Amino acid sequence: MPDFSRDTQAHIIAIANQKGGVGKTTTAINLAAGLVELGAKVLLIDLDPQGNASTGLGIAVDARLSTTYDILIEDRPVTEVIQPTAIENLLICPANSDLASADIDLVSNEKRIFLLHDALRDAALEALAFDFVLIDCPPSLSLLTVNAFVAAHAVLVPLQAEFYALEGLSQLMLTVRKIRTTANPGLRIEGVVMTMADSRNRLSQQVEGDARATLGDLVFKTVIPRNVRLSEAPSFALPVMQYDPTSKGTEAYRALSAEIMARHPRPRR
């Protein structure tokens, strides 16, 4: 087991939900951009084989010569994989489909669940002085997601305002609890953010109400609405803040970023 007394100054948040299509990558991209607007320096780790976070920040597939696969499988330093984005102080470790075989490639590695943890505690990475590291997890509770949970200080859960939302959340919470007792005692839930909410829809209102009644203060005050600008922005390889600074989606992710920053203040750059 790695030395957990050796930690990083950056606050590491794994953004995870084993269900796809809940706004996980949208949250990763736009929370990162929102934190940068508030003065933070942010590294986004794309740990999803689909590589959507990389695409959404303008990293072309043929430009991903080194990826998070190389960090985990080839033991390549994170500093050799980081790429800049069009947004100052927002950098990314991109991903591609190579990650799809990572579970198989790692199964014989005795340190397989600690690889990302150790990579993010590298002295050369510390010198880059990131305030936040956000990890966009795959839509499954796979070995990749376990690596993210072992590496992270906290887990942020995007929760779609739909009927089965809370049922799926229970399995994720059990996984977090298991990681806390076996591999990362400091792991906690950063919070649950309601996504794709429609204030005109009675079911959406009911799911949000149930989530707040069940989870209490774990649910962020901010609710991310269904918003066409949020859907359009990735096709322009931009966070919604840059694509449409006045949209409802922009307002929501700015508010979520402010909630996160209030919990973990960082000096303005």
VONUMI-883897 format. One record per residue: residue in one letter; x, y, z of N, C-alpha, C, O in turn. Coordinates in steps of 0.2 Angstrom, whole numbers, plus 5000, padded with zeros to 4 digits. Layout:
<atoms>
AXYZXYZXYZXYZ ...
</atoms>
This chain:
<atoms>
M500449945000500050005000500450065000500950065003 P500350114996500750174996500750215002500250205007 D501150265003501150305009500650365008500850415004 F500150365012499650415012499850475015499450525015 S500350475019500650535022500950585017501050645018 R501150555011501350595005500850615001500550574997 D500550685002499950704998500150764994500750784993 T499650784990499750834985499350894988498850894991 Q499650954986499251014988498651024984498151064986 A498550994978497951004974497350964978497550914980 H496750994977496250954979495950914973495750934968 I495950844974495850794969495050774970494950744975 I494750784964494050764964493850714959493950734953 A493650654960493450614955492650624954492250624958 I492550634947491850644945491550584942491750554937 A491050544946490950484944490150464945489850494949 N489950424941489250394941489250334937489450344931 Q489150274939489150214935488650214929488750174925 K488150254929487650264924487950314919488150364921 G487850294913488050344907487550394906486950384908 G487750454903487250494901486950544906486350564905 V487250554912487050594917487350664918487150694922 G487750674913488050744913488750744917488950794919 K489050684917489750674920490250714917490650754920 T490350704911490850734907490750814906491150854907 T490150824905489850894905490050934911490350994911 T489950904917490150924923490850934924491150984927 A491250884922491950884923492250944919492650984921 I492050954912492351014908492151074911492551124912 N491451084913491251154915491451174922491451234923 L491451124926491751134933492451164933492651204936 A492851124928493551144928493551214925493951254928 A493151234920493251304917492951354922493251404923 G492451334926492151384931492651394937492751454939 L493051344939493551354944494151394941494451434945 V494351384935494851434932494551504932494951544933 E493951514930493651584931493751614937493851674938 L493751574943493751594949494551604952494651614958 G494951594947495651604949496051544950496651544952 A495851484949496151414951496551394945496351414939 K497051354946497351314940497151244941497251214946 V496951214935496551154936496851104931497051124925 L496951044933497150984928496550944928496250914933 L496350924922495750874921496050814918496450814913 I495950754922496150694920495650654916495150644919 D495650644910495150604906495350534907495750504904 L494850494911494950424912494450384909494350324911 D494050414904493550374901493750354894494050404890 P493750294892494050274886493650304880493950304874 Q493050334881492750374875493150434874493050464868 G493450464879493850524878493450584876493750634873 N492850584879492450644877492650714880492550764877 A492950704886493250764889493750794885493850854885 S494150754882494750774878494450814872494650864870 T493950774869493650804863493350874865493350924861 G492950874870492650934872493050994874492851054874 L493750984875494151034876494651044870495151074871 G494451014865494851034858495450994857495851014853 I495550934860496150894859495950844854495650794855 A496250854848496050804842496350734844496850724847 V495950684841496150614842496950604840497250574844 D497150634834497750614832498350664836498950654835 A498050704840498550744844498650714851499050734855 R498350654853498350624859498950564858498750504859 L499550594858500150544857500250514863500550454863 S500150544869500250514876499550524879499350584879 T499350474883498750474886498750454893499250424895 T498150454896498150424903498250344903498450324908 Y498150314897498350244897499150234898499350194901 D499550284895500250284896500450294904500950264906 I500050334907500150344914500050284918500450264922 L499550244917499350184921499750124918499950084923 I499850114912500150054909500850054908501250014910 E501050114906501750124904502150164909502750174908 D501850184915502150214920502450284918503050304920 R502150314913502450374911502250434916501650434918 P502650484917502450534922501950574919501850584913 V501450604923500950644921501150704918500850724913 T501750734920501950794917502150784909502150834905 E502250724907502450704900501750694896501750694890 V501250694899500550674896500150744896499750744891 I500250784900499850844901499850884894500450894891 Q499250914892499250954886498851024888498451014892 P499051074885498651134887498051134883497951104878 T497551174885496951184881496951264879497351294880 A496351274876496251344873496151394879496151454878 I496051364885495951404891496551404896496751354898 E496751464897497351474901497251444908496651454911 N497751414911497651374917497251314918497051294923 L496951294912496551234912496951184907497051194901 L497251134910497651084906497351014907496851004911 I497550974903497150904902497650844901498150854897 C497550794904497850724902497350694898496850664901 P497450684891496850664887496850584887497250554890 A496350564884496150484884495950464877495750514873 N496050404876495850374869495550304871495550284876 S495450274865495150204866495550154869495350094871 D496250164869496750124872496550104879496650044882 L496150154883495950134890495450084890495450054896 A495150064885494650014885494949944888494549904890 S495549934886495849874888496249874895496549824897 A496149934898496549944904496449894910496949864913 D495849874911495649824916496049764915496249734920 I496049734909496449674907497149684908497449644911 D497449744906498149754906498349764913498949744914 L497949784917498149794924498049734929498349734935 V497749684927497449634932498049594935497949574941 S498649594932499249554935499649604939500149584942 N499549664939499949714942499749724950499149734951 E500149704954500049704961499849774964499449774969 K500049824961499849894963499349924959499249984958 R498949884956498449904950498049964953497850004949 I497749964959497350014961497650074964497350124965 F498350074964498650134967499050174962499450224963 L499050154955499450184950499250254949499750294949 L498650274949498450344948498650384954498850444954 H498550354960498750394966499450404966499650464968 D499850364965500650374965500850424959501250464960 A500450424954500650464948500450534950500850584948 L499950544953499750614955500150644961500050704963 R500550604964500950624970501750634968502150634972 D501850644961502450654959502750724960502350774959 A503350734962503650794964503650844958503550904958 A503750814952503750864946503050894944502950944942 L502550854946501850874945501750924950501350974949 E501950914956501850964962502151034960501851084962 A502651034956502951094954502551134950502651204949 L502051104946501551144942501051184946500651224943 A500951164952500551204957499851204955499551264954 F499551144953498851144952498451154959498651134964 D497851194958497451194964496951144964496751114970 F496651114959496251064958496451014953496651034947 V496350954954496350904949495650864949495450834954 L495350864943494750834942494850774938495150774933 I494550724940494550654936493850634933493450624937 D493850634926493250614923493250544923493650514918 C492850504927492850434927492450404921491950434919 P492550344920492150304915491450294918491350294924 P490950274914490250264917490150184919489750154916 S490650174924490650104927491050104933491450144934 L490950054937491350044943491849994942491949944945 S492350014937492849974934493449984938493550024943 L494049954936494649964939494950034938495250064942 L494750064932494850134931494550184936494850224939 T493950174938493550214943493850194950493950244954 V494050134951494350124958495050154958495150184964 N495450164953496050204953495850274955496250304959 A495350304952495150374953494950384960495150434963 F494650334963494350344970494950334975494950374980 V495450294973496050284978496450344977496750364982 A496450374971496950434970496550504973496950544975 A495950504974495550564975495550584983495550534987 H495350644984495150664991494450654992494150644997 A494050664986493350664986493050644980493350644975 V492350624980491950604974491450644973491050664978 L491350674967490750714966490350674961490550644956 V489650674963489250624959488650664955488250704959 P488750674949488150704945487550654945487650594944 L486950674947486350634948485850664943485550714945 Q485650624938485150644934484450644937484350594941 A484050694936483350704939482950654935482450674932 E482950584937482550544933482350484938482650484944 F481950444937481550394941482050354945482050344951 Y482550324941482950274944483650294947484050264949 A483650364948484350394950484550374956485150354957 L484150374961484350354968484550284969484950264973 E484250244965484450164965485150154963485450124966 G485350184958486050184955486550214960487050194960 L486350264964486750294968487050254974487550264976 S486550204976486750164982487350124981487750114985 Q487450094975487950054973488650094973489150074975 L488550154970489150194970489350214978489950214979 M488950224982489050244989489450184992489850194996 L489150124991489450064994490150054991490650034995 T490350074985491050064982491450114986492050104988 V491250174987491550234990491750204998492350215000 R491250175001491350155008491850095008492350095012 K491850055003492349995003493050025001493550005005 I493150074997493750104996494050135002494650135003 R493550175006493750205012494050155017494550175021 T493750095017493950055022494550005020494949975025 T494750005014495249965011495849995008496449965009 A495750055005496350085001496450155002496950185001 N495950195004495950265004495550295010494950315009 P495850295016495450305022495150385022494650395026 G495450425018495350495018494750515013494550575012 L494550465009494050475004493350495007493150465012 R493050545004492450565006491950585000492250594994 I491350595001490950624996490950694996490750735001 E491150724990491150794989490450824989490250874992 G490050784986489350804985488950774979489350744975 V488350784979487950764974487650824970487350864973 V487750824964487450884960486850854955486950814951 M486250884956485750864951485850894944486050954944 T485850854939485950874933485350864928484850824930 M485350894922484750884917484050894921483650864919 A484050944925483350954929482951004924483151044921 D482350984925481851024921481351054927480851014929 S481351114928480951144934480151134932479751144936 R480051124925479251124923479051054924478451034923 N479451004925479350934925479250914932479650914937 R478650884934478450864941478950804943479150804949 L479050754939479550704941480250734943480550704947 S480450774939481150804940481150844947481550834951 Q480550874948480550904955480450854961480750864966 Q480150804959480050744964480750714966480850704972 V481150704960481750664961482250714965482550684970 E482250774964482650824967482450824975482850824979 G481750824976481550824983481750764987481950764992 D481650704983481850644986482650644988482850614993 A483050664983483750664984483950714990484350694994 R483650764991483750814996483550785003483850795008 A482950755003482650725009483150665011483250655017 T483350625006483750565008484550585010484750555014 L484850635006485550645007485650715010486250725012 G485150755011485250815015485750855012485750875006 D486250885016486750935014487250905009487650945006 L487250835008487650815002487450834996487950834991 V486850854995486650884988486850954988486650994992 F487150974982487351044981486751084980486251064978 K486751144983486251194981486051204974485551214972 T486651204970486551224963486251164960486451104961 V485851174955485451124951485651144943485551194941 I485951094940486051104933485451084928485251034929 P485251134925484651124921484751094914485351094912 R484251064911484251054904484351114900483951164901 N484851114896485051174892485351164886485851124885 V485051194880485351174874486051194873486451164869 R486251254876486951274875487451224878487951224876 L487251194884487651144887487751084882488351054881 S487251064878487351014873487751034867488050994864 E487651104865488051124859488751134860489151124855 A488951154866489651184867490151134865490651144862 P490051064867490651014865490751014858491350994856 S490251024854490351014846490851074844491151074839 F490951124848491351184847491951184851492351224851 A492051124854492651114858492751164864493351184865 L492251184867492251244872491851224878491351194877 P492051244884491551244889491051294888491151334884 V490451284891489851324890490051404892489751444889 M490451414896490651484898490951524892490751574892 Q491351484888491651514882491151514877491151564872 Y490751464876490251464870489751514871489551544866 D489451514877488851564878488851584885488551554890 P489251644887489351664893488751684897488751694903 T488151694894487551714897487051664898486451674900 S487151604896486651544896486551524903486851534907 K485951484903485751454910486251404912486351394918 G486551364907487051324909487651354912487951324917 T487851404909488451444911488351464919488751464923 E487751494920487551524926487551464931487851474937 A487351404930487351354934488051324936488151314942 Y488451314931489151294932489551344936489951324940 R489451404935489751454939489551454946489951454950 A488951444947488651434954488951374957489151374963 L488951314954489251254957490051264958490251244963 S490351294954491051314955491151354961491651344965 A490751404962490751444968490651404974490951414979 E490251354974490151314980490751274981490951264987 I491051244976491651204977492251254980492551234985 M492251314977492851354979492751384986493251394990 A492151384988491951414995492251355000492451375006 R492151294998492451245002493151235003493451215008 H493451254997494151234996494551304993494751304988 P494551354997494851414995495551414992495951374995 R495651444986496351444983496451514982496051554981 P497151534982497351604981497151624973497351584969 R496951684972496851704965497451714962497951734965 R497551694955498151704952498151774948498651784945 
</atoms>
